[in-house]
Amino acid sequence: MTEPEPPAVATLSLAETATESVKQATEQEINPWDVQAATDDQGNVLEFDYEAISQKWATKLIDDALLERFERVTGHKPHRWLRRGLFFSHRDVELILDTYERGEDFLLYTGRGPSSDSMHIGHTIPFEFTKWLQDVFDVPLVIMLTDDEKFLFKEKLKQPEVYQYARGNAMDIISIGFDVKKTFIYIDSEFFTSGYNRHFNLNSTEFEKLVTNNQVRGAFGFHGSTNIGSNAFAAKQCVAAFASSYPFIFGEDYKTYHRSAKLAAIPCLIPCAIDQDPYFRLVRENCSRMDQSSPKPALIHSKFLTALQGAGGKMSSSNPNSAVFMDDTEKQVKNKINKHAFSGGQETMELHREKGGNPDIDVPFQYLSYFEEDDEKLKKFAADYRKGEMGTGDMKKECITMMNTYVKKFQEARAKVTDEMLEEFLRPRKLEWKGNPNPTRPKLEPKEETEPAGAEVGSDGKPMTKNAAKKAAKLAELEKKKREKAAAAAQK
Ligand code: TRP
């Protein structure tokens, strides 16, 4: 079942430079730590080429056939972000739909690197989408806040500071409306020292052993002077996709040394931005090599959200004018969109009426397309804009109203999130979910029951067959009786 998956890092290639005065065209760069759009030889920033990255990394584009099946299987109209291609690519989502049809569980997993206090719409949208998936499938969800990752990768950050960001971000994420009964949020530095992380740790140590320096270097562009924590971190983000890392979620013993093969076999679906794919290729390549093998996690990839400055720009926490932030006031939102949102309209009113505008590059229209549910209304905006009947001011006004409604709703929810609520989401515990109420396919034959703790692994360290394990258990029982007898005799 190995699939040929090409090198992970989209390489930066510089155009031939004949003279110094010629600007160098650059290719797009997409990896988990650096996302840059391509530039032309004039130095202009170009749009991301998502089909190219999908092809390069051998992902599948989400097509109508998949969306139709999604609707048939779940009974839900695909989310507008699926219909409109914001989530554009995937791996093995069909298998997740198969799992759901059989009424079997799967784990939803997503995360965020808490590198700042303030979240903007580029941060909240992936979580909104994850919440929608959770509502549609009714499955358990884990959200990993990688304060360790950000500490390791960002030179300037200190541990206490990143930890605080993680707590603040967790409260923001809670505001999106996740159901606490079905959701476990964890901050790495906290969970990894909690005692609930034994199986997570065993999984990551085993995974670290499977992956060589050469593999992570290939996948992430690490080199000899990269700190060793970065190498090891990759394993953590990977094994976070194994349900066996969280036995307590499933009501299983988290203290025993033995991980559950039954949990390891539970599939996982990861919604994430496309730049995170290198991590998950690594887990897909190696998961079947784990002693308790896990299926390859499925993925749904999103594009990057357009910055206010337009295509190729980046929403950045350090640039308040690059994005709408979740703590912006109504007035700030209005000013940002009026002053900083790139317009696809014409210079003057007259020209705009005559020639019409281009909604495809118009940021206010792009933002409307993220939030306006009504496909027909959106189509009409685009058509009217093209004809010059709708002006740039009108488009901005619509966008401002929409964005302010979204931000206000978020802020109202955020104001209600208390420290107690945060602690409850962060507490390792059994989750409750129902999954598919009407399975339409027979369940797969259940795997062999796992043996009682202590009897699964032979003296050679290899898993035993069911019979060998039974024999060993019987022997152990006999030994125990013998010892008890001897002890009783000695007491006499
Ligand atoms: N590495 C991600 C970031 O820097 C955080 C993350 C951890 C994540 N696990 C994930 C993102 C799973 C998406 C899915 O933001």
Residues whose N, C-alpha, C, O or C-beta is under 5 A from the ligand:
A	BS01	LIG	Y109 T110 G111 R112 G113 M144 T146 Q237 P271 C272 Q276
